[in-house]
């Protein structure tokens, strides 16, 4: 049997931009992606603390050390600059493997620098 578990989480990061005219995705500072073990193109869930919105998209690399967290395309309608979000990715694991799996958790500071 396989189950889906949390693989990575960037907890309470600040949205720095929303670009409605971009083709889609979320741009994430590459340092945060590395710390959270998220790769470019990976499916992520976005949970907006400010308004309760939940959406799925995929991650793209932002400039390393920039603190960039930008929702692009239609997702830009679900956030505003300054909103606090949680970025989550999941993995499907065998049940026994999932029992001992430890997700990558990142708790950025107010400038979106990794503190994990």
C-alpha positions as CSV (number, residue, x, y, z in Angstrom):
1,X,0.0,0.0,0.0
2,X,1.1,3.5,-0.7
3,X,0.1,6.8,0.9
4,X,0.6,10.5,0.2
5,X,2.6,12.4,2.8
6,X,4.1,15.9,3.2
7,X,7.5,16.0,1.5
8,X,8.4,19.7,1.9
9,X,6.9,22.8,3.5
10,X,7.9,26.4,3.5
11,X,5.9,27.7,6.4
12,X,4.7,31.3,6.6
13,X,6.6,33.0,3.7
14,X,5.7,36.5,2.5
15,X,4.4,37.0,-1.0
16,X,6.6,39.6,-2.8
17,X,4.6,39.8,-6.1
18,X,1.7,38.7,-8.1
19,X,2.1,38.7,-11.9
20,X,-1.2,38.0,-13.7
21,X,0.4,38.2,-17.2
22,X,3.0,35.5,-16.6
23,X,2.1,32.1,-18.0
24,X,1.7,30.4,-14.6
25,X,3.4,28.9,-11.5
26,X,5.0,30.3,-8.4
27,X,8.5,31.8,-8.4
28,X,10.4,30.8,-5.3
29,X,13.9,32.1,-4.2
30,X,16.2,29.2,-5.1
31,X,17.7,29.2,-1.6
32,X,14.3,28.4,-0.2
33,X,13.7,25.7,-2.8
34,X,17.0,24.1,-1.9
35,X,16.3,24.3,1.8
36,X,12.8,22.7,1.3
37,X,14.0,20.1,-1.1
38,X,11.6,21.4,-3.8
39,X,12.7,21.2,-7.5
40,X,11.8,23.3,-10.5
41,X,8.6,22.0,-12.0
42,X,7.4,20.2,-8.9
43,X,3.7,20.4,-8.1
44,X,3.1,22.5,-5.0
45,X,0.1,23.5,-3.0
46,X,-0.3,27.1,-1.9
47,X,-2.3,27.9,1.3
48,X,-3.0,31.6,1.8
49,X,-3.1,32.5,5.5
50,X,-4.7,35.9,4.8
51,X,-7.7,34.8,2.9
52,X,-7.9,31.0,3.2
53,X,-7.4,30.3,-0.5
54,X,-5.8,27.0,-1.5
55,X,-4.5,26.3,-5.0
56,X,-2.0,24.0,-6.8
57,X,0.6,25.1,-9.3
58,X,4.3,24.3,-10.0
59,X,7.5,25.8,-8.7
60,X,10.0,27.8,-10.8
61,X,13.4,29.1,-9.6
62,X,13.7,32.7,-8.5
63,X,16.9,34.5,-8.1
64,X,19.0,33.0,-5.3
65,X,19.0,35.1,-2.2
66,X,16.3,37.5,-3.5
67,X,13.5,36.4,-1.1
68,X,11.2,36.3,-4.2
69,X,7.9,34.6,-3.8
70,X,5.7,35.6,-6.8
71,X,2.4,34.0,-7.8
72,X,2.1,34.0,-11.6
73,X,-0.8,33.7,-14.0
74,X,-4.3,33.0,-12.7
75,X,-2.9,32.3,-9.2
76,X,-2.0,36.0,-9.0
77,X,-5.7,36.6,-8.4
78,X,-5.6,34.5,-5.2
79,X,-2.9,36.5,-3.4
80,X,-1.8,40.0,-2.8
81,X,1.7,41.3,-2.1
82,X,2.4,41.0,1.6
83,X,0.1,38.0,2.1
84,X,1.5,35.1,4.2
85,X,1.4,31.7,2.5
86,X,2.5,28.2,3.2
87,X,4.0,26.2,0.3
88,X,3.6,22.4,0.5
89,X,4.7,19.5,-1.7
90,X,3.7,15.9,-1.2
91,X,5.2,12.5,-2.1
92,X,3.7,9.0,-2.5
93,X,5.6,6.5,-0.4
94,X,5.2,2.9,0.6
95,X,3.3,2.7,3.9
96,X,6.3,1.3,5.8
97,X,8.7,3.9,4.4
98,X,6.3,6.7,5.2
99,X,6.4,5.8,8.9
100,X,10.0,6.9,9.2
101,X,10.1,9.6,6.5
102,X,11.0,13.1,7.7
103,X,9.8,16.0,5.6
104,X,11.9,19.1,4.8
105,X,10.5,21.9,6.8
106,X,11.6,25.5,6.3
107,X,10.6,28.5,8.6
108,X,11.8,31.6,6.8
109,X,12.2,35.0,8.6
110,X,10.3,38.2,7.6
111,X,12.6,38.8,4.6
112,X,12.0,35.2,3.3
113,X,15.5,34.0,4.2
114,X,15.7,30.4,5.1
115,X,16.0,29.5,8.8
116,X,15.4,25.8,8.6
